Amino acid sequence: MLKVGFIGAGTVGTALAILLSRQDYQVVAVSSRSRASAEKLAQAVKGCRLMSSPQEVADAAGLIFITTPDDAIAMVAARVKWRQGSAVVHCSGADSTDILEPARMSGARVGGFHPLQTFAGAARAVENIPGSTFGVEAEEPLLTTLKDMATALGGHWIKLNAGDKVAYHAAAVFACNYLVTLVKMATDLWQTFSIPTDQATKALLPLIRGTLHNIETIGIPQCLTGPIARGDTGTIKKHLKALDKAAPRLLSTYRELGRQTIPVALAKGKINEQQVRELEEILKEPDYRKS
């Protein structure tokens, strides 16, 4: 049976180790810059031994995950003496397997295995990974191994090429990280009429969940609602006026998001070309050079 090891015992490494062991993968070794984290992972996975160095993990396992912070992956790949025929896999979303070139040059197979999911902590990651999509980058036979691993974890997989990774990861940032920012901007706006952040968040969450449900069940563009979807220029003008008074720092973001939403509304078929031009005119950035 394939023996699996982990170099790095942070949130992603810990969650993957626990979930793989539950699917009868033999997770045998872990090392980490934080000994406490490595000890915790070793205790959570039966048969997993705490190693004192990345080299010991590489010597003990046939498939080694490098689950360090992204900036440390290349350094680990360069410092370890890899065995020919072993597999070395990182979990970075933005980096290709090029950063594992030292392992490849040593005769190891190299791959990328990125869970497209948000991880606020190891326990939550264990809950969230099943059902997620994995961005997989590798050549055969490792490619099939990683595809099978994604399926065993209850997920799906997409095959990525080296040139795809940065755009793939940027898309994840839009969908996940910037969603947090948008909600923060919305709750900040509620504070302008004296509603605290926790209450605003609680009030907005059902709206957010409803939107996500509509995206899942109806799809884009048909799930789009709101003033741009209706071509409601009067409401948008009111928004701009209110933001200019209460939260001018949000004006530019509102305009840009509005402009990006116009093509979605047009694709839905509820506005015409004349309304598109009107919306674009209203939402364009003011030219301060004329003032």
matplotlib code that plots the C-alpha trace (Angstrom):
import matplotlib.pyplot as plt

x = [0.0, 1.2, 2.7, 1.8, 3.8, 3.3, 5.9, 4.0, 1.2, -0.9, -4.6, -4.5, -1.9, -3.7, -7.1, -5.9, -4.0, -7.0, -9.4, -7.0, -6.5, -10.2, -10.3, -7.7, -4.7, -1.6, -0.4, 2.9, 5.0, 4.8, 7.3, 6.7, 8.5, 6.1, 6.7, 3.5, 1.5, 3.2, 2.6, -1.1, -1.4, 0.5, -1.8, -4.9, -3.8, -3.3, 0.1, 1.5, 5.0, 6.4, 9.7, 12.3, 13.0, 11.5, 14.2, 12.9, 9.4, 10.8, 12.6, 9.6, 6.9, 6.2, 4.0, 4.9, 2.7, 4.5, 1.8, 4.0, 3.1, 3.5, 6.7, 8.5, 7.6, 10.5, 12.9, 11.7, 11.9, 15.5, 16.8, 15.4, 17.1, 14.2, 14.2, 13.7, 10.2, 8.7, 5.9, 6.2, 3.0, 2.3, -1.1, -0.6, -3.4, -1.3, 2.0, 2.6, 4.7, 7.7, 8.6, 9.2, 11.8, 14.6, 12.4, 11.7, 15.4, 16.1, 13.7, 10.6, 7.2, 5.7, 2.2, -0.2, -3.3, -5.2, -8.5, -10.8, -12.1, -11.8, -10.1, -10.6, -9.2, -8.3, -11.6, -13.6, -11.4, -12.2, -15.9, -15.6, -13.3, -15.8, -17.7, -15.0, -13.2, -9.5, -7.2, -4.9, -1.7, 0.5, 1.5, 0.6, 0.7, 0.6, -2.3, -4.5, -3.4, -4.4, -7.7, -8.5, -7.5, -9.9, -12.7, -11.9, -12.2, -15.7, -14.7, -14.4, -11.3, -10.3, -7.0, -4.9, -1.9, 1.0, -0.2, -3.7, -2.8, -2.6, -5.9, -7.5, -6.3, -7.3, -10.8, -10.9, -9.9, -12.8, -15.3, -14.1, -11.8, -13.5, -16.9, -15.7, -14.6, -18.0, -19.9, -17.5, -18.3, -22.0, -21.9, -19.8, -22.5, -25.1, -23.1, -23.8, -27.4, -26.3, -26.7, -23.6, -21.6, -22.9, -26.5, -25.9, -24.1, -27.0, -29.5, -27.5, -26.7, -30.1, -29.8, -26.3, -27.5, -30.5, -28.2, -25.9, -28.9, -30.1, -26.6, -26.7, -30.2, -31.0, -27.5, -25.9, -27.2, -30.8, -30.2, -29.2, -31.7, -31.5, -31.6, -29.1, -31.0, -34.1, -32.4, -33.5, -31.4, -33.3, -32.4, -28.7, -28.6, -30.0, -27.3, -24.5, -25.8, -26.2, -22.8, -21.2, -22.6, -22.3, -19.4, -17.5, -14.7, -17.2, -18.2, -15.5, -16.1, -19.8, -19.3, -16.9, -19.1, -22.0, -20.2, -19.2, -22.8, -24.3, -23.3, -24.8, -28.1, -28.0, -27.4, -30.4, -32.5, -34.3, -32.6, -32.0, -29.0, -30.4, -30.6, -27.1, -25.8, -27.7, -26.3, -22.8, -23.1, -24.4, -21.7, -18.6, -16.0, -16.2, -13.5, -12.1, -9.9, -13.0, -13.8]
y = [0.0, 3.5, 5.2, 8.9, 11.6, 15.3, 18.0, 20.8, 20.3, 23.4, 23.5, 22.0, 19.3, 18.3, 18.1, 16.1, 13.7, 13.0, 12.6, 10.4, 8.1, 7.8, 6.5, 3.8, 5.7, 4.8, 8.1, 7.2, 10.3, 14.1, 16.8, 20.5, 23.7, 23.7, 20.6, 21.1, 21.1, 17.9, 16.2, 17.1, 15.7, 12.5, 12.0, 12.4, 9.9, 6.3, 4.9, 8.4, 9.0, 12.3, 12.9, 15.4, 16.6, 16.8, 14.3, 11.7, 12.1, 11.7, 8.6, 7.0, 7.7, 7.0, 10.0, 13.2, 16.2, 19.5, 21.4, 24.3, 27.9, 28.5, 30.6, 27.6, 24.9, 25.6, 25.7, 22.3, 20.8, 22.0, 20.8, 17.3, 14.4, 12.7, 9.1, 8.2, 7.0, 8.7, 11.3, 14.9, 16.9, 20.5, 22.0, 25.5, 27.0, 29.6, 27.8, 25.2, 22.1, 24.1, 24.9, 21.2, 21.0, 19.8, 16.8, 16.2, 16.3, 13.7, 11.3, 11.9, 12.4, 15.8, 17.1, 19.7, 18.9, 22.0, 21.7, 24.6, 25.4, 27.9, 26.8, 28.9, 26.0, 22.3, 21.1, 23.2, 22.1, 18.4, 19.3, 21.4, 19.3, 16.5, 17.7, 20.2, 20.3, 19.7, 21.4, 18.6, 19.1, 16.0, 13.6, 9.9, 7.7, 10.3, 12.1, 9.1, 8.6, 12.2, 11.9, 8.8, 10.5, 13.5, 11.0, 9.1, 12.3, 12.8, 15.5, 16.3, 17.1, 19.3, 18.9, 22.1, 22.9, 25.0, 28.1, 27.8, 28.0, 31.7, 32.5, 29.5, 30.9, 34.5, 33.2, 31.5, 34.8, 36.6, 34.0, 33.5, 36.2, 39.1, 37.9, 38.4, 41.9, 42.7, 41.6, 43.8, 46.7, 46.1, 45.8, 49.0, 50.7, 49.6, 51.3, 54.6, 54.1, 52.9, 49.1, 47.3, 44.8, 41.6, 42.6, 43.6, 40.3, 38.3, 40.3, 40.0, 36.3, 35.0, 37.2, 35.8, 32.3, 32.9, 34.3, 31.3, 29.0, 30.8, 30.6, 26.9, 26.1, 28.7, 29.6, 32.8, 35.0, 34.1, 34.4, 38.1, 40.4, 44.1, 47.5, 46.7, 43.5, 45.7, 48.7, 50.8, 53.8, 55.9, 53.6, 53.5, 57.3, 57.3, 54.8, 56.9, 60.0, 58.2, 56.6, 60.0, 61.4, 58.4, 56.3, 58.0, 55.4, 52.8, 54.8, 53.5, 49.9, 50.3, 51.8, 49.1, 46.2, 47.8, 48.0, 44.4, 43.5, 45.2, 42.3, 39.8, 41.7, 42.0, 38.2, 37.6, 39.5, 41.9, 45.1, 46.4, 48.2, 51.6, 50.7, 49.4, 52.7, 54.6, 52.4, 52.7, 56.5, 56.6, 54.2, 55.6, 57.2, 61.0, 62.9, 65.2, 67.0, 68.8, 70.3]
z = [0.0, -0.8, 2.2, 2.6, 4.4, 5.2, 5.4, 7.1, 9.7, 9.3, 8.5, 5.0, 5.9, 9.1, 7.4, 4.4, 6.7, 8.8, 5.9, 3.9, 6.9, 7.2, 3.6, 4.5, 3.1, 5.1, 6.5, 8.1, 8.8, 9.5, 10.2, 10.7, 11.6, 14.5, 16.5, 18.5, 15.2, 14.0, 17.3, 17.2, 13.7, 14.6, 17.5, 15.4, 12.7, 13.8, 12.6, 11.8, 13.3, 14.2, 12.3, 13.2, 9.7, 6.2, 5.0, 7.4, 6.0, 2.4, 3.4, 5.1, 2.5, -1.2, -1.7, 0.2, 0.5, 1.0, 2.9, 4.2, 3.5, -0.3, 0.1, 1.7, -0.8, -3.2, -0.3, 0.9, -2.6, -3.0, 0.4, 0.6, -1.2, -3.0, -3.9, -7.5, -8.2, -5.1, -5.6, -4.3, -4.3, -3.1, -2.3, -3.5, -5.6, -7.4, -8.0, -10.7, -10.3, -11.6, -8.0, -7.4, -10.1, -7.8, -6.9, -10.6, -11.4, -8.7, -10.4, -8.3, -9.9, -9.0, -8.7, -7.4, -5.4, -4.4, -2.5, -3.7, -0.3, 2.5, 5.7, 8.9, 11.0, 10.8, 12.3, 9.9, 7.0, 7.8, 7.5, 4.3, 2.1, 1.2, -1.8, -2.8, -6.2, -6.3, -8.9, -10.0, -11.9, -12.7, -15.3, -15.4, -13.4, -10.5, -12.2, -11.8, -8.2, -7.4, -9.2, -7.3, -4.0, -4.8, -5.4, -2.2, -0.3, -1.6, -4.0, -7.6, -9.7, -12.6, -14.4, -14.6, -16.7, -15.3, -17.1, -15.6, -12.0, -11.3, -13.1, -11.3, -7.9, -8.7, -9.4, -6.0, -4.4, -6.2, -5.1, -1.5, -0.1, -1.8, -0.8, 2.8, 1.8, 0.2, 3.3, 5.4, 3.2, 3.5, 7.3, 7.5, 5.5, 8.1, 10.8, 9.1, 10.3, 13.7, 13.2, 14.8, 12.7, 14.4, 14.0, 10.4, 9.6, 11.1, 9.0, 5.8, 6.0, 4.9, 1.8, 1.1, 1.5, -0.7, -3.4, -3.2, -3.4, -6.5, -8.1, -7.5, -8.6, -11.2, -12.4, -13.8, -15.4, -14.5, -10.8, -11.0, -9.3, -8.2, -9.9, -12.7, -13.6, -13.9, -15.6, -12.6, -13.2, -10.6, -7.8, -8.8, -8.9, -5.3, -4.3, -5.7, -3.9, -0.6, -0.8, -1.7, 1.5, 3.9, 2.6, -0.3, -0.1, -1.4, -4.5, -6.8, -5.8, -6.3, -9.8, -10.9, -9.6, -11.3, -14.6, -14.3, -13.6, -16.7, -19.1, -16.7, -16.8, -20.6, -20.8, -18.6, -21.2, -19.0, -20.2, -23.7, -25.4, -24.6, -20.9, -21.1, -22.4, -19.7, -17.0, -18.3, -18.3, -14.7, -13.4, -15.2, -13.0, -12.9, -14.7, -12.0, -14.5, -15.8, -12.4]

ax = plt.figure().add_subplot(projection="3d")
ax.plot(x, y, z, "-o")
ax.set_aspect("equal")
plt.show()
